[in-house]
Amino acid sequence: MFNSLSDRLTATFKNLRGKGRLTEADVDATVREIRRALLDADVAVPVVREFTGQVRERALGAEVSGALNPSQQIVKIVNEELVEILGGETRRIRLAKTGPTIIMLAGLQGAGKTTLAGKLAKWLKGQGHSPILVACDLQRPNAVTQLQVVGKRAGVPVFAPHPGATSELEHPAGDPVAVARAGVEEARQKLHDVVIVDTAGRLGVDADMMEQARQIRRAIVPNEVLFVIDAMIGQDAVNTAMAFDEGVNFTGVVLSKLDGDARGGAALSVASVTGKPVMFASTGEGVDDFEMFHPDRMASRILDMGDILTLIEQAEKSWDKDEAARMAKKFADQEDFTLDDFLAQMQQIRNMGSMKKMLMMMPGAQNIRQQLEQFDEREIDRVEAIVRSMTPHERLAPKIINGSRRARIAKGSGVTVSEVNGLLERFGQAQKMMKKMAQGGGMPGMPGMPGMGGGPRKGAKSAPKKKARSGNPAKAAQELREAEARRANAAKALPTGASFGQQGGDFDPSQLNLPKGFDKFLGK
């Protein structure tokens, strides 16, 4: 969404690098480029004027003139002002003290209210709530059916006593106000703690729509009225938002279609003009493509400084702690990293969602955006197909995979032999790296793995080389059993919490400072 704006701002800041002192002319030129970038991104003119005025005033002040690195100080100022116009701080849903929390959705037709209702319900369900959807859009053809489908995908019940209109010519059946009131009562009886009311929209702002929305608001007295706006709407976003604010007095904004390729000025305009915070953002077509809006994180994304906190949250939500503990134990026991482990790690990455979206959250991702856009998400599927086409023994001892075995694996997985060769080569590199990490030396810049000392000291004897596994399946199985017995005996002699991952808290993969070249582990 903000690719164009991010590119323009990044290029502007590059021109300031290396300057020990910024003149007034440098500041004016920078502010001029920022103004052009914001206007090109469809940000409302009053917002642009206020934003650039604040940036210029602070850039000419003492905080920049006295800074050791003026260019970085300018970036800091722009970042802080972006956070301010995006709302300042994260705003969460105000929950009702007694009874169900009532959330009413309002917005233009086509903004994505119905789909977003399901996403919000799924998100709230993941937060431990018990939401119910209420279908009050009885005028748009098949709107009630759409909400029922979305609710089913989200695993959330839908209250829909009336089917609504099924064609443009059909007069809608039922009273939306009565349905909203009955939906709240249904939630009380069925003990749902959150009610999400999906209201009707129009192709444009009109008096009838606003009056119906006002009547629903008066009937159910919602705790939150969320205005759903299409992030691709452009300059008209401000006028639409102000009309809805006057009509229904919404309490928060939800941006839909934030994954689009439009310029995204709506996100930077609505919060500043209306004074109402952006609370949520829809980032894709899936039910799970929904996230809380954090102004500071969005500002960091726009300035290509990454969004590591969101990335960590996604990892924590989808990371299998049992699998992480198993891998930690393998590190502690200095076991070989096998293709089964490789496959398990690929599945962990898949559970986190789109690789492109995750990589775009890394600092500096805009510099390699073209390569990231060419990244094929199906690469993980191909890797999984290749590994699953191997026998269990081949996964444990990949050195036995000769030419005929590679041809069989390629045929079984539907890829070429060269792709199998490439995977085995990358796996070999990853296996060597994992072995170095597990042998007590830790990673570059780390003193050593927890519970394994501080790494080898100068003059200390190197660890004895492990005996390679036999190519004979029966003999290899016997060796594995003997190794398991040795580890079991050794574990009994260890004190509590002595080894990595034992009694010492959950393994947190985000703490690992992965060494350069780890991207080869993922392929390509």
Secondary structure, DSSP 8 states (H G I E B T S, - for coil): --HHHHHHHHHHHHTTTT-SS--HHHHHHHHHHHHHHHHHTT--HHHHHHHHHHHHHHHTSHHHHT-SSHHHHHHHHHHHHHHHHTTSS-------SSS-EEEEEE--TTS-HHHHHHHHHHHHHHTT--EEEEE---SSTTHHHHHHHHHHHHT--EE-SS---SSTTS---S-HHHHHHHHHHHHHHTT-SEEEEE----SS--HHHHHHHHHHHHHH--SEEEEEEETT-TTHHHHHHHHHHHHH--SEEEEE-TTSSS--HHHHHHHHHH---EEEEE-SSSTT-EEE--HHHHHHHHTT---HHHHHHHHHHH--HHHHHHHHHHHHHT----HHHHHHHHHHHHHT--HHHHHHTSTTGGGGHHHHHT--TTHHHHHHHHHHTS-HHHHH-GGG--HHHHHHHHHHHTS-HHHHHHHHHHHHHHHHHHHHIIIII-STT----TTSTT---TT-----------SSHHHHHHHHHHHHHHHHHHHHHS-TT-STTSSS----GGG----TTGGGGG--
